[in-house]
Amino acid sequence: MKRRLNINESVALAFVVLFVVLGLFAPWIAPYDPDAVDLLYRNSPPSRAHWLGTDVLGRDMLSRLIYGARVSLLVGFISVLWSLLFGVPLGLLAGYRGGRFDLVSMRAMDILLSMPRIVLAIFAVTVLGPGLINMTIAIGIWNIPVFARLVRGDALAIREKDFITSAHAVGVSPLRVMFVHILPNCLNSIVITATLLISTAILVEAGLSFLGLGLPPGTPSWGAMINEGRNHIWTEPRLSIIPGIAITLLVLSFNILGDSLRDRLDPRKSSVRGKL
């Protein structure tokens, strides 16, 4: 029997869907141009014209928050996609082949994992330069070892199964064994980890934008909005609090959904729950 969503999972899913819709349809939902400056209405409080007020340059906070959702979700999804494209094949090949390739590739992944992630991301952004694509590459680099080691571990276990031995016996090619027989059995772990890493990528993007190392100045980004409002934290705390709440809600929602997927897709947890 399929387990229904509990209240926490339902609320988390609703928030994720809400932010995705806001990001996809930002040009039609946002009431104003997020970059439109109106110095006559600087730091205006929430009103009927500006529901969340305006910032230090008179830009509509709600519009910038909506466009910021698009930036955060793009960075989250694309950076994880970069990691999947490189980490999954590497882990699959290392787990299937073993030997020297496995030893060398996994030691390289260990080196990447040993580096502080935010420092590695800052270094990559500094080398590549600002921009959305460069930021996704920078964040995606330090997620590659996560997927590589995850898939390698699953592949090591799956390659010893009887159906893999049977595939070898009938002359199935190694590529077909890896991508048709082993990879589908790793998908549950990949989906769970990808969901959790999206939230991490969103946090890193916000941190880089807060430090001024992410997107070009003026780009609507929640981290940049927090940075712009920190000098007015005592007089206009909403400038930093509102984007901070948005980051918290989106990251928490992805984490709850990731935990929910783990409970539903991880057979070991399902079997343990069934015995209790």
N, C-alpha and C positions, 0 to 999 in steps of 0.2 A: 504494500500500500504506500502510495506517495504521501509524504509528509507535507501538510499545508504550511504556508508561510506564517510565522508568528508575527506579532505586532511590530517587533523591532525590525525584522526582515522586510515587512511590508512598507514601513516608513522609510527604511534605507533605500529600497527599490524606487519608491515614489520620488525621493530626493534626487537619485541618480537620473531617473527619467526626466524630471523637471529641469535639471541642469543641462542635460543633453539637448532637450528641446530648446532651451534658451540659447545654447551655443549654436545649434543648427540654424535657428531662425532669428538670430540676433538683429540683422538689418531690418526685419519687419516688426520685431517685438520692442526693441529699444525706442523710447519716445524721442530721443535726441541723438544727434551725432556725438559719439563719445569724445571726439577731439575738439568740439566747438567750444571756444573760450569766450566767456562773457564776464569781464572784470567788474561790471556793475553789480553782479550777483555773487561775488566771492563769498565762500563759507556761509551760504544761505542755509537756514535750517529746513528740515522737511516741510513741504507745503503741498498744496493741491497741484501746483505746476511742476514741482520737483519732489517726488515722493520720499526720496532719501536725502534731499538737499543737494548742495553743490560743493565742490572741493575748493582748494585755494586759488584755482584759476577760473572758477565759475563754471566748470564742466559738470554736467549732470551725473551724479553718483550712480543712480540706477542704471543708466545707459552704459557706464564704464564697468559696472559690476556684471552686466549681462554679457558684454564683449569679453570681459575677463574670464567668464566661464568657458567661452570658446577657446581661448588661449590655453587654459589649464587642461581642458579635455584633449585638445590636439596634442599638446606636449605629452600628456599621460599615455594616450593610445599609440602615438607614433613612436615614442621612445621604447615602449614595450615591444612594438612590432619590429624595430631594429634589433632588439635583443633576441627576439624569437628567430629572426632570419639567420642570425649568426650562431647563437647559442645552441639551438636545438640540433641542427646538423652536426655541429662539433661534438656535442655530447653523445649523439646517436652513433657517430663514427667511432668515438673513443670507447664507448661501451661495447660496441659490436666487435671491433677489431682487437682491442686490448693491446698488450705488448708495449713496445717503445712509443708508439704514437699516443697511446693512452697516458703513459707516464709523462711525456714531455708536455702534452696539451693540458693535462690537469695541473701540472706544476705551474704552468703559465697562468691558469685560472686562479690558482692559490695566491700567486703574486698580486693579481688584480684585486682579489678579495681582501688581501691584507692591507691594502691602501684605504685610508678613510674616504668614504664615497663622495662626500661633499668636496673634499680637497681634489680628488680626481676629476670631478665634474667642473670645478673652477679652472683647473689646469687645462682641460679639454676646451672649454669655452674661450679661455684666453688665447689658446693656439688657433682655434678655428675662427674666432671672431663672433660678434653678436649676430642674432638672427634666430628665427624659429627653427629652421632645419638644423642649424649647428647646435642649438640647445638640445634638440631631441637626440642628436648623435652623441653629444657629450653625456647625457643622462643614460642613453641606451648602452654605452660602452661598459659601465659598471654593473649593468644587469646581465650582460652576457654570461659571466661565470655562474650566476645563479641558475640559469636555464641549462647551461652546459653540464654542471654537476648533477642537477636534478635528473635530466634525461639520461645521463651516463649511468646513474645508479639504477634507474628503471630498466635500461637496456641490459645491464649486467645480469639482472635477475631474469628478465624475459628470455634472453638468448639461450638459457639452460632448459627452457620448457620443451616438452615433447613435440609440440606442433612446429617449433623452430627446427628441431632435429629432423622431423619428417619433411619439412620444406627443403632442407639441405639434401636429404636422401633422394628426392625426386628431381634434383637439379635446378632448383630455383636460384636465380642470380642473387648475389649479396645485396645489390641495390634494392631489389624487390623485397627481400627479406627485411631489410631495414625500414623501408618506407611503407610497405604494405602490411607487414606482419608485426613489427616491433613498435613503430611509431604510433599506430592507433591505440595501442595499449598504454601509451604514455600520456594520452590526451587529457585524462582527468587531472593528473598532477600539473600539467602545463596550464590548463585553464584556471585552476585554483591559484597557482602562483602568479599568473599574469594579472588576475583581478587584484590581488594584494599589492603587486608592484606598481599598478597604475596609481594607487593612492600615494605610494612612496615617491613616484616621479612627479606628481602634482606638488608635493611638499618641497622637493628639491628645486623645482621650477620657481616656486614662490620664494625660496631662500635665495636663489641666484638673482631673481628680479629685485628682491629687497636690497641686495648688495650692489645692484646696478650692473651686473655682469650678464644679464639675460638678454632680453629683447631691447631693440632701440628705444631711446628715451621717448616718452609720450605714448607708447603702446599700452593699451588698456590691459593691465595685468594685476592680479590681486596682490602679489608680493610688492610690486611697484607702488600700488595704492597705499599699502601699509607704510612703506618707506616715505612716501610723500606726506602722509599725515602724522608721522612721528614727531615732527617739530611743533605740532599743534595738539599734542596729546592731552594737554591740560585744558586747553580752551575749546577744542573741537575733537573730542575723543572718538566720535562716530566715524571720522575719516579713516581711522585705522581699525576700529572695532568691527565695522560692517564687513569689509573684505576678510578680516580675520575669522568672523563667524562663517562666511561662505566657504573658506578653506576648510574649517573644522567640519562643517556639515558634509561636504563632498568627500573628504578623506575618510571620515568616520563611516559614511554610507558604503563606500567601497570596501572598507575593512569588514563591516558586518556582512556584506554580500559574499566576500571571500571566505569568511568563516562558515557561512551557510552552505556555500558550495563544497567546502571541505567535508562538512558533516554529511552531505548528500552523496558525494561522489567517491569519497575515500572508503573502499570496502572494509578496511581494517577497523575504522571507527564504526561503520555500520554493524559489523559482526560483534564488536564489543558492546554496542548499545543493545543489540538483540539479546545478549546474555544477561544483561542487568535486570 
